[in-house]
Amino acid sequence: MKIKHLAILLPCLFAAGLLGLIWCFWTASGPYVVETKQPLTLKEATHCPIDLPAEARNIQYAEFADWQILDGFVRFEAPVEVCKAQARSLIKHYLDTFHLKQGPDSEFQITPRVPPVSSRYFADLPWFDIEHLANALEIGGDHDLQPHIWIDQTRGIFYYHVQH
């Protein structure tokens, strides 16, 4: 009888210890936070959460990631066709990653007015000024972890937001 109890108790203690170790490492690491304080060049933008096209300039980004939380913002300037290609590439990557089919949210929509996007993790991102978009295109953003992208066709500015 005692051996039977020991056979049950030891795996439970091992599992509890393993979970305790995982919890310690997770809480010790803390959240990942990166935020630019000024526009960067492509060469300087080493911690940008997305791949950037070669033509990107005046790059700014902010990202907060912790356990199951993600809040990411990217803004850069580039020719409009480059911005569109980048948006299509990011949406395609999202669809492929989650084995989804292309739907209406993976096509560009003309957006007359875009409300500001706020973050619970960044107090102020004045460079993410999507409320001032002119002649805007919008794509994505209808699902969790799906990039939400806006392109200012007049000024050639790409805006990206993702959250979980």
Protein Blocks (a to p, Z undefined) as FASTA:
>chain_A
ZZmmmmmmmmmmmmmmmmmmmmmmmmmnopaddddfbdcdfklmmmbcbdcdfkbghiac
ddddehjaccddddddddfklmmmmmmmmmmmmmmmnopacdfklcccddfbacddddfk
bmbafklmmklgghiadeehiaghiacddddfknopacddddZZ
